Amino acid sequence: MTGTGGPRAAFRKASAPRIRRLGLALIAAALLAGCATGTTEADPGTPEASSAAAAPDPSRAPEGRTPDGTLLVADFGSDTVTFVDPGRDGSGEGGAPIASVKVGTAPYGLVVGEDGRAWVATAEGVAVVDTEQRTRLALIPYATESGPVTTGEYRGGGMGIALAPDGSRVYVGVNVPGEDGAVEVIDTATREVTGTAPVGMRPFDVDVSPDGREVYATDHDSFDVTAVDADTLKTRRMEVAPYGTEGGLGSWLKPHYAVVRPADGKLLLPFEGERLAVLDPRTGKVTIERMTANTHQHGATLAPDGTLLVVGTGPIGSDDEEPSLTVRAPDGSERVVPLEGPHEDVAVSADGGTAYVTGGFTRDGYWNGITVVDLDDEKSEPVRLTAGNRPLGIAVL
């Protein structure tokens, strides 16, 4: 973290274009796609949107158990999850979709337990998928009324989703369009909703503390994180708004995804490739660290060694940089890997050597694939792998 005047000076310097961007967002909120208010879909005239997703090749699908290292993506555009062979040594080379399973309308986030069951947040309910046999086992309806079942970026229903450390519960953030949302608790043994906790607006992401005692909903449209006591379901909300809350629903500068740092239980929330908000959930205090990608950011995950991976979706202003993957070491040093086209979420291989970045994206301009990034070889070029239909959430089996 270098630069004349240090991080604070850099932040002050960065704030001017952000203010200009906020003004533009307020003037044109009804026209802007993405994180502002409104409903958008990809322009059907764009190559990325109009190109059909590659159909799974049944001849590649293994009989019986799905191999370890297979990728699973939530196909927001086709109501399925797709199993993807990541290619030779997981590099993306020679990889392809191998099977798809219908799960429910507009699947968003997903999480996979050690027992091989995937839990997929759809507009209709949480789908349970046996990833070994590649079949849907159940669809668990929500207890929260979220309106008609629809598609599109602002649809109601499940968004972020997470598993308790012991695998006994699933926590899913339910979006209620135009209102505060909820975190619903699902017993993984009975596959029933056992509790509901109120959270903020549009819970993009859900995470769990390392000890399983708290659940965290990242509330995109209310600029905060809601902490939910896993036993009592009591809640407390903590503002996370390093650029302020001016502009409300019309602002682009809101939290999206978070990760929980195992070492201290703090939440890491990236903003705009400029600021990393570090939230201490015990105190509600937020500290800011500098980031360098200068691009609108969404998905995030941690590699086994503590390296933070953050997806840069692309510019929201004329002074922003293009899509990228930030690779941030535990000491705060960063390298930024350029990506071709918008992306949404990221997962990492078990050995921490490879990142898989989905091209589905919640706004227009998405493409039907995954970019594979070799994290060990900085000179290698990312590999584009055809996979799924507008893939958003991703997991490595």
N, C-alpha and C positions, 0 to 999 in steps of 0.2 A: 504494500500500500504506500506508493510513493507519490511525489508531486509537491510543487511549491505551495506552502501554506497548509499542507496536510489535508485530511479528509473533510474537515469542516469547511475549509475554503472551497474545496472541490464541490461540495454539496451546494454552497451558496451560488457558485458559478452555474451549476446545473439547474438551479431552480427557475431562472428566467425563462428558458425555452419551455419548461414544464408549465409555467403560468400561461404562456402564449398558447400552448396546446390545449390547456383547460378551457381557455376562452373560446377556441375554435370548437371544442366539443360541445360547449353549452349552446353556441350559435347553431350548430348543425346536428344536434343530438338526434333529431328525428330522422336524419339521413345516414348517420354513421352506423356501421355494422359493429358486431362484437360486443365489447364490454359496456357500451352505452345502452340506453334503453331501446326497446323495439324488438322486432322479430326479423331475422335475416336467414337466408339460405344462400348457398353458393350460386353464383351466376351460371346458368346452364350453358352459356356461351363460352365459358373458359375451358381450356383443354383439361385442366385438373378436375373440374366438376363433371364434364361430359364423358370423360373416358370411363369405360366400364371397369369395375373391379375384376381382377383375374379370378376365374372360378377355381375352386380347389380341385386338385388332380387326385381322383380316387385311387389311382395306381400307386401314388406316393404314400397314401395313408397306411400306417402300420397296423397290422392286425393285433388285437389285444391292447396291451398297455401303451399309452402315449410315451415316447422317449423323454427322458430328462433333457432339459434345455430347449424344448419346444416353446415357442412363443404363443401367447393367447392374447387376442385383441378384441375389444368391444366395438362392433361395427355399428356406429351411430346411424349409418345410412341404410342398413338392411335388416335390422332387428335380429341380428345374429352375433355369435362370437366365432372367430375364425382361428384355427390352429395352424401355425406357420412353422415350417421347417426352416431354421435360421441358416441353413447352408453349411458348407464345409467348415468345421471347427467353430461354428457359430458366427462366421465372418460375414454372412449374407451372400457370399458367392455360391451360386447354384441353388439358393433357397427358394421356397415357393409355398403357397397355401396348400394344406393337405386335407382339411375338412372344415365344415361349418356346422353350427348347431343353432336352431332357432331358440331365442331366449325371451323375447318380449320387445315391445316398442321402444325404439331409440335408446339402446343401452349406452351407458355413460362410463361410470367407474366400475372396476372389478378388483377382487382380491382373492387369492388362492391360499388355502390352508395346507398344513402338512399332510392332511389326509387325502389331498388331491381334489377336494371339492372347491369349485370356484363359486363365488357369490357375486352376482352381477346386478348393478342398479339400473333398472329400466324405468320407463314411464309408468308401467303397470304395477310393478312390484319387484321384489328381489328374486332373480332366477338362481336356482341351484344347479350346477353342472358337474357331472362326474367327468373330470378331465382325463382320467385313465381310459375310460370307455367311450368318451366323447358323446355323451347323451345328457339331455336335461332331465333332472329328477323332480323338480318342483318349481312353482312360481308363487311366492309368498306376497299377498296383497298388502298394501300399506294401510295402517290405521288412520293416517292423516289424510283428510280430504284435500286433494291438490288439483281439482278441476278435471275437465275432460282429458282423456288420453290423447296426446298430440305428439308431433315431432317438432324439430327445430330447436334452436339454441336456447330459447326461453321456456321450453316445455316444462310442465310440472312433473313431479315424481323424483326418483332417486338420482343423486349426483355423486358426491363423494361417499366412499365406503371403506370400512376397515374392520379387521378382526382383533378381538382381544388376544393378548399374548398366549393364553392357554387354549385358545380356539373355541371357547365355550359360547361366545357371543359374537354377533356381527352388529356393527353400528353403521347405519346408513343415513345420510343427510337427505331430507325430502324437501324439494323446492315447492313452495306454494306461490305461484306467480302473483307479484304485486304485494305480497305479505311476508311476515316472518315465517321461517320454515321450522323444521323439527328434526331432531335426531331420533330415530326409532331403533329399539334394541330387539334383536332376534336371537332366540335361543337356538343354537345350531343343532341340538339334539332333537328338539320337538319341531323345529322349523316354524315357530310361531312368534309373532310380535309380543313381547312381554312388557314393554314400557315405551314411553314417549317423553321427550324433553324438548321444550321450546328453545329455538336458537334464532340467529339473525336471518337476514334475507339472502336467499340463494346460496346454500351451503355447498360451495364448489368442491371442497375437500374435507375429509374426515380423517383424523389421526388419533392414536391412543398412546398414553404415556408408557414408558418402559415397564412400569410396575402394574399396569392395567387399571390403576385407580381412577384415572380421568380420561375423558374423551374430548377431543378438540374439533369443533366445526369451524372451518374458515368461511366466514360469512361475507361473500363478495360484495353484495349491494348495501351492506350496512357498515362497511369499513371496520370489522371487528372479528374477534375470535371468541366463540362461546366455549367455556370449559364446563363439562358435564360430569358430575360425580357418578362413577359407574355403579355404585350401590344405591344411592338415594335419588339419583337423577336431578339433584339440585344443580342450578346453573349460575354462572356469573360471566358477564361479558366484558371483554377487554379490547379497547380501541387499538387498532393497528393501522395508522394512517400517516406515514412519514411525509406525505405531501399535503396533508390536511384533508378535509371532507367536503370542501367547496365543490359545488357542481352536482353533488348527490348522485342520482342514477345516471346523469349525463357524463360523469367523470370516468376517465380511463384508469385513473391512478388508485386502484383498489386491490385488495389482496385476492390471490387466486388459489395457489397451492402452497402447502407447508410441509415440512418434514420435522420430526422430533429427533433432536440430537441425543443419542443414548447416554453419552457421558454425563450430561447434566440435566436432561429433560427439557431443555429450552427448545422453543419452536423457531425454525428458520423460515422466513417468508421473503422471497426475492421480489423486488419492485423495479421494473423498467431497465434492468441491466445497469442500474446506478446505485441502488441502495439495498442492502440486506437487513431487514428488520429482524432482530433477535429478541423474541418475547420470552420473558421469564414468567411462566404461568402461576408461580407461587405468589408473586408480587404484582403482576400486571405491568411491570416496567418493560419498556421497549428501548433497546439501544440500537444504533445504526452503524453498519459497517459499509465500506465502499465496495461497489461492484463496477465492472469495466465494459460490459457488452453493449450498453446503450441501446437496448431494444426492448419492446414489450415482452414480458415474460409470463409463462404459464407453468407447465409441469416441472416437478422437482423430485429428486430422490437422492438417497445416500448410498454410496458404494460401501463395501465392508470395511475399508480402511478409513472411512469418515470423509472421503471426497464427496463434495456436493455437486450434483449435476442439475443444471437448470436449462429449460427450453426457452429460447428466444423466438417468439412467433413472427417477428418482423416489425416494421416501423408503424407508428401511429402518428408520426409527425415528420416533417421534411428533414429534420436534423437527426433522425434515428437511423440506426444501422439495420442491416438485413437479418433474416433468421439465422440462428446460431445455437450451439450447445456450449454453455459455460461449464468448464471443468475447474472447480474451485477446491484446492487442497485445504486440509485442515488448518494450515498456517495462514490462510487467506490469499495466497497467491493464485492467480487465475490464468488459464489459457482459454481462448474463445475459438471454437471450431465452426467455420461457416457452414450453413446448411442451404440446400437448394429448395426454396419454397417454404410455406408455413408448416409448422409442426405443433403438437399439443402436449404430449406426455412422454415420459421416459422411464425405462426400466433398465436394470444392470444385471449382467451375468453373475452367477454365483461366485466366480473367482475375481470379480471386479474389473475384468479386463476389457469388457465390451459393453457399450451402451446401445440401447434400441429406442429410437425416437419415432413416435407415431405421427403420420402426416394428416390425420383426420381433421384436426383443428375445429374449434367451435364456431369460427366465423367463415366467411367465404374464402375461396382460394385453396381449399383443401385438396389433397391428392390421396389416392388409395394405396398407401404403402408405408414402409418403415425405413428410416435411415439408420444404418449400422455404423457405429463409430468405434474404431480401435483405440482404446484409452491408453494402451501401453506404447504404441508407436505413433508419435506425434507427426511423422512425415507421411503417414498413410492417408489416402483419400477416403472419405465416407462412401459407403456402398448403399445404393438404393435397392430396396427389396419390395416387390409387389406383394401386398398383403391386405386382405379385408376390404371393406367398403366404408370409407370415412372412419378409419380406426381412431378411437380416442384412448380409453384406458388400455393398459398393457401389463402383462405379467410374464415372468419367465418360469416355466414349470420345472 
